[in-house]
Amino acid sequence: MARRGMTVEIQGLARLRDQLEDVDEEILAAIKKAVKESAEAVKADTKRDVAKDSGNLQEKVDDRYKDDGFTATVGWHDAEEYYARFLEAGTRRRPARPALGPALEAERHRYRARLTEEVRRALR
């Protein structure tokens, strides 16, 4: 089994890709900005709350973008940080000490408002 890091994705408008051709560039930029702000918020919250045993996970949590900025992936991307999943989910011998999951959950409630506000600004 290949070892992988642990990540979550924050998606913009993947389901509406075909309709994006008709959307104004300012609105597209606003959507990308909201995705980026949400990814940065998840990253910052995760850095703040992750177990600081060696400091490696705190240093290595990162955000990456794809789909022209409409999708952000936040977490530990490298195989060397595979053990982040054990902290997030726990093991038989150690209780879970999640940081990425709670950060994502907190941002989930803010994302819609953030996205709405950015699009409203673009429409003004």
C-alpha positions in Angstrom: 0.0 0.0 0.0 1.4 3.4 -1.0 1.7 5.9 1.8 0.2 9.3 1.0 -0.2 12.5 2.9 -3.6 13.7 4.1 -5.6 16.4 2.3 -9.1 17.9 1.9 -10.5 19.8 -1.0 -12.3 23.1 -1.1 -14.2 23.3 -4.4 -15.6 26.3 -6.1 -17.9 25.6 -9.0 -16.7 22.2 -10.4 -20.3 21.1 -11.1 -21.1 24.3 -13.0 -18.0 24.2 -15.3 -20.0 24.4 -18.5 -21.8 27.5 -17.3 -18.6 29.3 -16.4 -18.1 30.3 -20.0 -21.0 32.7 -19.7 -19.9 34.2 -16.4 -18.2 37.6 -16.2 -14.5 37.6 -15.5 -15.0 39.7 -12.3 -17.3 37.1 -10.9 -14.9 34.3 -11.7 -12.1 36.2 -10.0 -14.4 36.7 -7.0 -15.1 33.0 -6.8 -11.4 32.2 -7.0 -10.7 34.7 -4.3 -13.3 33.1 -2.0 -11.9 29.6 -2.6 -8.4 30.9 -1.9 -9.5 32.7 1.3 -11.2 29.6 2.5 -8.2 27.4 1.8 -6.0 29.8 3.7 -8.4 29.8 6.6 -8.4 26.0 6.8 -4.6 26.0 6.5 -4.2 28.6 9.3 -6.6 26.8 11.6 -4.9 23.5 11.0 -1.5 24.9 11.7 -2.8 26.4 14.9 -4.4 23.3 16.1 -2.3 20.4 14.8 -0.3 18.4 17.4 3.1 20.1 17.8 5.2 17.0 18.8 8.0 17.6 16.3 6.5 20.7 14.6 6.8 18.9 11.2 3.0 18.7 10.5 2.6 22.3 11.5 5.3 23.4 9.1 4.2 21.1 6.2 0.5 21.8 6.0 0.0 23.5 2.7 -2.6 24.5 0.2 -2.5 23.8 -3.5 -4.8 24.9 -6.3 -6.1 23.3 -9.5 -9.0 23.8 -11.9 -7.7 27.3 -12.6 -8.1 28.2 -8.9 -11.6 26.8 -8.4 -10.4 23.9 -6.3 -8.0 24.1 -3.4 -6.5 21.1 -1.7 -5.3 21.7 1.9 -3.4 19.3 4.0 -0.2 17.3 4.0 0.7 16.4 0.4 3.9 14.5 0.8 4.3 10.8 1.6 6.5 11.7 4.6 3.5 13.1 6.4 1.4 10.0 6.1 1.2 9.8 9.9 -1.1 12.8 9.9 -4.0 10.5 9.2 -3.2 8.6 12.5 -3.5 11.9 14.4 -6.7 12.8 12.6 -8.5 9.5 13.0 -6.7 8.0 16.0 -5.5 4.4 16.3 -6.4 1.5 18.5 -3.9 2.7 21.1 -4.1 6.5 20.6 -7.2 8.7 20.6 -7.8 11.0 17.6 -6.3 14.5 17.8 -7.8 16.0 14.7 -6.9 19.4 13.3 -7.6 19.3 9.6 -11.2 18.0 9.9 -12.3 20.5 12.5 -10.7 23.3 10.5 -12.6 22.2 7.4 -15.8 21.9 9.3 -15.4 25.4 10.8 -14.8 26.9 7.3 -17.7 25.0 5.8 -20.0 27.3 7.7 -18.1 30.4 6.6 -17.5 29.4 3.0 -21.0 30.2 1.6 -21.1 33.6 3.3 -17.5 34.3 2.0 -18.5 33.3 -1.5 -21.7 35.3 -1.5 -19.9 38.4 -0.3 -17.2 38.2 -2.9 -19.7 37.8 -5.7 -21.8 40.7 -4.4 -18.7 42.9 -4.4 -18.0 41.9 -8.0 -21.5 42.8 -9.0 -21.4 46.3 -7.5 
